[in-house]
């Protein structure tokens, strides 16, 4: 983990307080996309690249996939929480300055299981960006140990929303 003291004095809402994620799309070669999360802005670099920005504490799912002439070489999903100024963070490729990593999975079979878990949360009518951060850590730990994660429930979500309201 690393803390950047330069962020400690940034004004709320200024570009210095935002987390930037660079997305690339070269059909069937390099595909980086946001699976969920609410961005605050977008900068188009060129036809194939753009940068999305996220406010502090936003939870987002970032998928990276790449292949070459012989097949898939990278298949990864990271679920992270955008950081606030002064908070500690982990660095990730294509994410500036970084974020709090809640889930980090690589390898297509496991990535596919995470995507199915996200779909199951959405089936409940719950925005994956609003899910309890501890649940994404649970999914990471269960898949890392070779177990199926427990499903997220409306009751669990209600409890998280109440806890979050008290903590704010």
Secondary structure, DSSP 8 states (H G I E B T S, - for coil): -B--GGGGG--TTSGGGSEEEEEEEETTTEEEEEEE---SEEEE-SSSEEEEEE-TT-EEEEEEEEEETTEEEEEEEEEEEE--TT--BEEETTEEEEEEEEEEEESHHHHHHHHHHHHHHHHTT--GGGS-HHHHHHHHHHHHTT-------HHHHHHHHHHHHHH-
